[in-house]
């Protein structure tokens, strides 16, 4: 049986999603809240999606 520790973070932060749908949590936020992935451990993050802003790259349509 594995032990799990739940850390309440309570922070809103806009993050950029890449073309594969991945979002990276910046290192300074991971360090501040002690959520750095370690070998042999999994970290699950609960995400609430409130909005998405889609920027036009300015290319021809």
C-alpha positions as CSV (number, residue, x, y, z in Angstrom):
1,X,0.0,0.0,0.0
2,X,1.4,3.4,-1.0
3,X,1.3,6.5,1.1
4,X,0.1,9.8,-0.5
5,X,0.6,13.3,0.7
6,X,-1.8,16.0,-0.5
7,X,-0.5,19.5,-0.7
8,X,-3.0,22.4,-1.0
9,X,-1.6,25.1,-3.3
10,X,-4.5,27.5,-4.0
11,X,-2.8,29.4,-6.8
12,X,-4.1,30.6,-10.1
13,X,-1.5,30.8,-12.9
14,X,-2.0,31.1,-16.6
15,X,0.1,28.5,-18.3
16,X,0.9,27.9,-22.0
17,X,-0.2,24.7,-23.7
18,X,2.0,23.3,-26.5
19,X,0.9,21.8,-29.8
20,X,0.6,18.3,-28.2
21,X,-1.7,19.6,-25.4
22,X,0.9,19.5,-22.7
23,X,1.1,22.2,-20.0
24,X,4.4,22.7,-18.1
25,X,4.3,24.0,-14.5
26,X,7.2,26.4,-14.1
27,X,10.1,25.3,-12.0
28,X,9.7,28.2,-9.5
29,X,6.1,27.1,-8.8
30,X,7.1,23.5,-8.4
31,X,10.0,24.4,-6.1
32,X,7.9,26.8,-4.0
33,X,5.2,24.1,-3.3
34,X,7.6,21.2,-3.1
35,X,6.1,19.3,-6.1
36,X,9.3,18.4,-7.9
37,X,9.0,14.9,-9.5
38,X,11.4,12.4,-8.1
39,X,12.5,9.0,-9.5
40,X,10.0,6.4,-8.6
41,X,7.2,8.8,-7.6
42,X,4.1,10.1,-9.4
43,X,2.7,13.5,-8.9
44,X,-0.9,14.1,-9.9
45,X,-2.1,17.7,-10.2
46,X,-5.8,18.7,-10.1
47,X,-6.5,21.3,-12.8
48,X,-9.5,23.5,-13.2
49,X,-9.9,24.9,-16.7
50,X,-11.7,28.3,-16.6
51,X,-10.8,29.8,-19.9
52,X,-8.5,29.6,-22.9
53,X,-7.0,32.5,-24.9
54,X,-6.1,31.7,-28.4
55,X,-3.6,34.0,-30.1
56,X,-3.4,34.4,-33.8
57,X,0.2,34.1,-35.0
58,X,-0.4,36.9,-37.6
59,X,0.1,34.6,-40.6
60,X,-2.1,34.8,-43.8
61,X,-5.5,33.2,-43.6
